[in-house]
């Protein structure tokens, strides 16, 4: 039996906007989608309870395949274009690594390189939201990419962060906006095998990050509230991808802890459901008037809103958002006495650390000892790695 249709605003075969028929989802299809959501929830919760990180990583990869905003072939062609900026293991002398930050500008080669690196990981690609800063961490001696860092506006509500601070009445949002959130971070081989993740993570707290923020946002106003963006940047938060983090834990510069653990997220989200999202969109297109997939003015959590409406239509509880994967959260402090400033007082003086200072510390503390203990990094081949991670034959 063919499901009924409704008229909705869309594009016809010639690309013109008009009222077009949209098929409604049949009762059988609804029941199948409901069963898939129930199964996805149950299996992911079991994986979290048993510590099955392979399954969780597999779900991230599956989610990535549905959220991918660009064709794999496009990213692969970009890699081929910028191939010379990625090193083989035999190209690297750990003693001579000289890291620097390259600020990513729109439509630049650094933006293409940032995307290439980001698409090699299992976590679905995100462009970030609100205020954004992106960096490529680059080895100036070997002319090779080490990793990337992506900043975005902080979440308005983050329970483990908000417990730290005694915000004055109605000032929480303004004070939280003195910080940023690190939404993507990491190193690629062969540097990752030399604990390059520790390097990239530590550079979040570097002077050059704060200086770039000043240049980008001094005198600018927020889009939503038309308020002046306060300076300087006083801190950043980030969360791990798979629960506890080996990169951020014990991350230091001399005696200073760079990434302070402040708790865990509550374990809510849609990562376990992303592979059914195309069917959720199909359901909503057939059932909901005025359905939109995204766009300006529809909010950064449009996918969450779509899943919410789908659960309602299918008669499923909102507890299906509770996947149980509690991610460890960390705070990078850029100024002294951040607690006093977040309580409405004055922030303390800036805590200085240059890229060069931290890079030298990282080499002596982590990279050189690691390079002597293992030698697998020497055998890294960039072409086979990118062909595998970008899903090319």
Buried (B, 14 or more C-beta within 10 A) or exposed (E): EEEEEBEBEEEEEEEEEEEBEBBBBBEEBBEEBBEBBEEBBEBBBEBBEEEBBEBBBEBBBBBBEEBBEEEBEEBBBBBEEBEEBBBBBEBBEBEEBBBBBBBBEEEEBBBBBBBBBBBBBBBBBEEBBBBBBBBBBBBEBBEBBBBBBBBBBBBEEBEBBBEBBEBEEEEBBBBBBBBBBBBBBBBBBBBBBBBBBBBBBBBBBBBBBBBBBEEEBEEEEBEEEEEEBEBBBBBBBBBBBBBEBEBBEEBEBEEEBBBBBBBBBEBBBBBBBBBBBEBBBBBBBBBBEEBBEEEEEEEEEEBBBBBBBBBEBBEBEEEBBBBBBBBBBBBBBBBBBBBBBBBEEEBBEBBEBEBBBBBBBBBEBBBBEBBEEEEEBBEBEBEEBBBEBBBBE
